[in-house]
Amino acid sequence: MNAADRRTDLLAAAAATVTVVLWASAFVSIRSAGSAYSPGALALGRLLAGALVLGAICLVRREGWPPRPAWRGIGISGVLWFGFYMVALNWGEQEVDAGTAALVVNIGPILIALLGARLLGDVMPPRLLAGMAVSFAGAVTVGLSMSGGGGSSPLGVVLCLLAAVGYAGGVVAQKPALAHASPLQVTTFGCLVGAVLCLPFAGQLVGEAAKAPMSATLNMVYLGVFPTALAFTTWAYALARTTAGRMGATTYAVPALVVLMSWLALGEVPGALTLAGGALCLLGVAVSRSRAASGAGGAGGTGGAEGLGAPKGAGGAGGAEGAGRAAGPGDAASAKECHGPQ
């Protein structure tokens, strides 16, 4: 690997790290915001805050409108990930216990790898598959150890499954768009599409904002600015430089970080089983992102991702972060839930 490739790899890894840390930090914020805002209202408030920040940055940087070839991917990812995914997951997490949610939602990265191989021509090296299997086992372990014995409804399972499908479809649709537009453009307009999709919840948002404590509203704004505006853009930056499967596998680090953050910020001391599950998540991510001797699945857009071309730009600051009691993607999760991208 030459110096330029090494630098690209390091920048992509740094961007992915920022993403998973911010997505995990959403857990603490959703604890407050989720107690005062319903899932749809919180998703809309978060998306509006994120869109305002991203729009201002786009104006300052004079990014302009994305090229026409990028709009298909932006529109699909905006509908599936920024819009449908967030609402479906938040609703589903109110109907199932954390262990079930962790099990169902964390099939998302697996679906990303499968769809990426089928639709984008991504390579699925053995290390990626092995790492994802280890991380999935860890995520389920974390979820079961933190579930508290709640019940599950068929509706909740279906909603979590739909959320996982929406998450995977959104990521795979976003990847080709990054060959034509910058990460900032893809994230900004995807966030706007999601916000428009969530506009039916505007009445709930206004009514709940009038009654919500200031701390809950500030946490909703935080969710929009950092885990959405910043984290989704660093996600897009990293996704433009690696395969969809490897990026999806990276989000398995979120459950482990949620365990650590809830311990430090909320005083929730994890048990031995929870710590073991978190360790498995991190081990799996390390395995999935390691390089075989042949260099398959490298961070420079290997496999089918290479044929999509380099991104138009790398600017900007968009999943999935972890918020709650189990482990997987989502955003307005209930007060005790944690999943992959938030």
matplotlib code that plots the C-alpha trace (Angstrom):
import matplotlib.pyplot as plt

x = [0.0, 1.5, 1.4, -1.7, -3.7, -2.6, -3.7, -7.1, -7.5, -6.7, -9.1, -11.9, -11.2, -11.2, -14.5, -16.0, -14.9, -16.5, -19.7, -20.0, -19.0, -21.6, -24.3, -23.5, -23.7, -27.3, -28.2, -27.9, -29.7, -32.6, -33.0, -34.2, -35.8, -37.6, -39.5, -41.1, -41.4, -43.1, -41.1, -42.4, -42.1, -38.6, -37.5, -38.9, -37.4, -34.1, -34.1, -35.2, -32.3, -29.9, -31.2, -30.8, -27.2, -26.3, -28.1, -26.1, -22.8, -23.8, -24.4, -21.1, -19.2, -21.3, -21.9, -24.9, -27.4, -26.2, -25.7, -28.7, -27.1, -26.9, -30.6, -31.9, -29.6, -30.2, -34.0, -34.1, -31.7, -33.6, -36.9, -35.7, -33.0, -33.6, -37.3, -38.9, -36.2, -36.2, -39.9, -40.3, -37.5, -38.7, -42.2, -40.9, -38.8, -41.8, -43.4, -40.6, -38.0, -34.4, -33.1, -35.6, -34.9, -31.2, -31.6, -33.9, -32.4, -28.8, -29.5, -29.1, -25.4, -25.8, -28.4, -26.1, -23.3, -25.7, -27.3, -23.9, -22.6, -25.7, -26.3, -22.9, -20.6, -18.9, -16.5, -17.4, -14.1, -14.1, -12.8, -15.8, -18.2, -16.5, -16.2, -19.9, -20.9, -18.8, -20.2, -23.8, -23.4, -22.0, -24.8, -27.4, -25.6, -25.6, -29.3, -30.3, -28.2, -29.8, -33.4, -34.9, -37.3, -39.8, -42.3, -42.5, -45.4, -45.6, -46.1, -42.9, -40.9, -42.3, -41.5, -37.9, -37.5, -38.8, -36.4, -33.5, -34.5, -34.9, -31.5, -29.8, -31.6, -30.8, -27.1, -26.8, -28.7, -26.5, -23.2, -23.7, -24.8, -21.4, -19.8, -21.4, -21.9, -20.0, -20.7, -22.1, -24.5, -25.7, -26.2, -27.9, -30.4, -31.0, -31.8, -34.2, -36.0, -36.4, -37.7, -40.3, -41.4, -41.9, -43.9, -47.2, -45.8, -45.4, -48.6, -47.3, -43.9, -45.4, -47.8, -45.1, -42.5, -44.8, -45.0, -41.5, -38.8, -36.0, -33.5, -35.5, -35.7, -32.0, -31.3, -33.4, -31.4, -28.2, -29.4, -30.0, -26.7, -24.2, -25.5, -27.3, -25.6, -22.1, -22.2, -24.1, -21.7, -18.6, -20.4, -20.9, -17.3, -16.1, -18.7, -17.3, -13.9, -14.8, -17.4, -21.0, -20.4, -17.4, -19.1, -22.1, -20.0, -18.3, -21.6, -21.4, -19.0, -22.0, -23.4, -20.1, -19.7, -23.3, -22.5, -19.4, -21.2, -24.2, -21.7, -19.8, -22.7, -25.7, -24.0, -25.4, -22.8, -22.8, -22.8, -20.2, -22.4, -22.9, -19.2, -18.5, -21.0, -19.4, -16.0, -17.3, -18.8, -15.4, -13.5, -15.9, -15.4, -11.6, -11.8, -14.2, -12.0, -8.7, -7.0, -6.2, -2.9, -4.6, -6.0, -9.6, -12.2, -9.7, -10.7, -10.1, -13.4, -12.6, -14.6, -17.7, -17.4, -14.4, -16.4, -18.6, -15.9, -14.5, -16.7, -17.0, -15.9, -15.0, -16.4, -18.9, -20.0, -25.8, -27.4, -27.0, -25.9, -26.9, -29.6, -31.1, -31.1, -30.2, -28.0, -28.8, -29.8, -32.5, -33.2, -36.2, -35.9, -37.6, -35.9, -34.1, -33.1, -29.8, -29.2, -26.8, -27.1, -29.2]
y = [0.0, 3.4, 6.5, 7.9, 4.7, 4.5, 8.1, 7.4, 4.3, 6.3, 9.1, 6.6, 4.8, 8.1, 9.1, 5.8, 6.1, 9.6, 8.1, 5.2, 7.2, 9.9, 7.3, 5.6, 9.0, 9.3, 6.8, 9.3, 12.0, 9.7, 8.8, 12.4, 13.3, 10.0, 10.6, 13.8, 13.2, 10.5, 8.5, 10.4, 13.8, 13.1, 11.8, 15.0, 17.4, 15.7, 15.7, 19.4, 20.3, 18.3, 19.7, 23.3, 22.8, 20.9, 23.4, 26.3, 24.4, 23.8, 27.5, 28.5, 25.9, 26.7, 23.0, 23.6, 21.0, 17.4, 16.3, 14.5, 11.0, 11.2, 12.0, 8.5, 7.2, 10.3, 10.0, 6.3, 6.6, 9.6, 7.8, 4.4, 5.5, 9.0, 8.7, 5.3, 3.6, 6.0, 6.0, 2.2, 1.5, 3.9, 2.5, -1.1, -0.6, 0.3, -3.0, -5.5, -6.1, -5.1, -8.6, -9.2, -5.7, -6.4, -9.7, -8.4, -4.9, -6.2, -8.2, -4.8, -5.0, -8.6, -7.4, -4.6, -7.0, -9.3, -6.4, -4.9, -8.1, -8.5, -4.9, -3.3, -6.2, -5.8, -8.6, -10.6, -11.9, -14.6, -12.2, -9.9, -12.7, -14.1, -10.7, -10.0, -13.4, -12.6, -9.1, -10.2, -12.8, -10.0, -7.6, -10.2, -11.0, -7.3, -7.0, -10.1, -9.1, -5.7, -6.6, -6.9, -9.6, -7.5, -8.9, -8.9, -8.4, -9.6, -6.0, -4.9, -7.7, -6.8, -3.1, -3.9, -6.2, -3.4, -1.0, -3.3, -3.7, 0.1, 0.7, -1.8, -0.5, 3.1, 2.4, 0.4, 3.1, 5.8, 4.2, 4.9, 8.4, 9.1, 8.4, 11.6, 13.9, 14.9, 13.3, 16.6, 16.9, 13.3, 13.7, 17.1, 16.3, 12.8, 14.4, 16.9, 14.0, 12.3, 15.4, 15.9, 12.3, 12.9, 16.1, 14.4, 14.3, 18.1, 18.6, 16.2, 17.9, 21.3, 20.1, 18.0, 20.8, 23.2, 20.8, 19.2, 20.2, 22.2, 19.4, 17.1, 19.7, 20.4, 16.7, 16.5, 19.4, 17.6, 14.5, 16.5, 18.4, 15.7, 12.1, 13.2, 16.1, 15.3, 11.6, 10.8, 12.9, 11.2, 8.0, 9.0, 10.1, 6.7, 4.8, 6.5, 5.0, 1.4, -1.2, -1.1, -4.4, -3.3, 0.0, -1.9, -4.3, -1.2, -0.2, -3.3, -1.3, 0.8, -1.6, -1.9, 1.9, 2.3, -0.1, 2.0, 5.4, 4.3, 3.1, 6.4, 8.9, 7.1, 5.0, 1.8, -0.8, -3.5, -7.2, -9.7, -11.0, -7.5, -6.8, -10.1, -9.2, -5.8, -7.4, -9.7, -6.8, -5.0, -8.2, -8.9, -5.3, -5.7, -9.0, -7.6, -4.6, -6.5, -7.1, -10.4, -10.9, -10.3, -6.9, -7.8, -5.4, -2.5, 0.9, 2.5, 1.4, -2.2, -4.8, -3.5, -0.2, 0.7, 0.8, 3.5, 6.1, 8.5, 11.0, 14.4, 15.9, 15.0, 17.9, 18.1, 16.7, 11.1, 4.7, 4.8, 5.5, 3.5, 4.7, 2.6, -0.6, -3.2, -2.7, -1.7, 1.3, 3.9, 7.3, 8.1, 4.9, 4.5, 5.6, 2.3, 1.1, 0.9, -0.4, 0.0, 3.2, 5.8]
z = [0.0, -1.0, 1.1, -0.6, -0.1, 3.5, 4.1, 2.5, 4.6, 7.8, 7.0, 6.2, 9.5, 11.4, 9.8, 10.6, 14.2, 14.6, 13.2, 15.6, 18.6, 17.9, 17.1, 20.4, 22.2, 21.0, 23.7, 26.5, 24.6, 23.6, 27.3, 27.8, 24.5, 24.2, 27.4, 26.2, 22.4, 20.5, 17.9, 14.8, 16.4, 17.7, 14.3, 12.6, 15.1, 14.8, 11.0, 10.9, 13.2, 11.1, 7.8, 9.1, 10.1, 6.9, 4.7, 6.3, 5.8, 2.1, 1.6, 3.2, 1.1, -2.0, -2.6, -4.8, -5.9, -6.4, -10.0, -11.6, -11.5, -7.7, -7.1, -7.4, -4.6, -2.5, -2.8, -2.0, 0.9, 2.2, 2.1, 3.4, 6.0, 7.1, 7.0, 7.1, 9.1, 12.0, 12.5, 12.1, 14.5, 17.2, 17.0, 16.9, 20.0, 22.0, 21.2, 21.8, 24.5, 23.9, 23.3, 20.4, 19.0, 19.0, 17.3, 14.6, 13.9, 13.8, 10.7, 9.0, 8.5, 7.2, 4.7, 3.7, 2.9, 0.9, -1.0, -1.6, -3.1, -5.3, -6.4, -6.2, -6.9, -3.5, -2.5, 0.6, 1.9, 4.6, 7.2, 6.7, 7.0, 10.1, 11.7, 11.2, 12.7, 15.8, 16.1, 15.6, 18.4, 20.6, 19.8, 20.6, 23.9, 24.9, 24.0, 25.9, 29.0, 29.1, 28.2, 31.6, 30.6, 28.6, 26.2, 22.4, 20.1, 16.5, 15.4, 17.1, 15.5, 12.0, 12.6, 13.7, 10.7, 8.3, 10.0, 9.3, 5.7, 5.3, 6.9, 4.6, 1.5, 2.3, 2.7, -0.5, -2.4, -0.9, -2.1, -5.9, -5.2, -3.6, -7.0, -8.3, -5.3, -2.2, 1.2, 2.4, -0.6, -0.2, 3.5, 3.3, 0.7, 2.1, 5.4, 3.7, 1.9, 5.3, 6.9, 4.2, 4.7, 8.4, 8.0, 8.9, 12.5, 12.5, 14.6, 17.2, 17.3, 17.9, 20.6, 22.4, 22.1, 24.0, 27.0, 26.8, 29.4, 28.0, 28.5, 26.3, 23.5, 23.8, 23.5, 20.4, 18.9, 19.8, 18.0, 14.9, 15.0, 16.0, 15.5, 12.4, 10.6, 11.6, 12.0, 8.8, 6.8, 8.2, 7.5, 3.9, 3.6, 4.8, 2.7, -0.4, 0.3, 1.2, 0.6, 1.9, 3.7, 5.6, 6.7, 7.8, 9.9, 11.5, 13.2, 15.3, 17.5, 18.6, 21.2, 22.9, 23.0, 24.3, 27.2, 28.1, 27.8, 29.8, 32.5, 32.5, 32.0, 33.6, 36.2, 34.8, 35.7, 33.1, 34.1, 33.0, 30.2, 28.9, 28.9, 27.2, 24.5, 24.0, 23.7, 21.0, 19.1, 19.0, 18.2, 15.2, 13.9, 14.1, 12.2, 9.6, 8.9, 8.8, 5.5, 4.0, 2.2, -1.1, 0.1, -0.6, 0.6, 1.1, 2.1, -1.3, -2.7, -3.4, -5.2, -7.0, -5.2, -7.3, -10.4, -9.0, -9.2, -6.7, -4.8, -6.2, -3.0, 0.6, 2.4, 5.1, 8.3, 8.6, 10.0, 12.1, 16.0, 19.1, 21.4, 24.0, 26.0, 23.4, 20.3, 16.7, 14.4, 15.2, 16.5, 18.6, 20.5, 23.8, 27.0, 27.5, 24.0, 22.1, 18.6, 15.6, 13.6, 15.3]

ax = plt.figure().add_subplot(projection="3d")
ax.plot(x, y, z, "-o")
ax.set_aspect("equal")
plt.show()
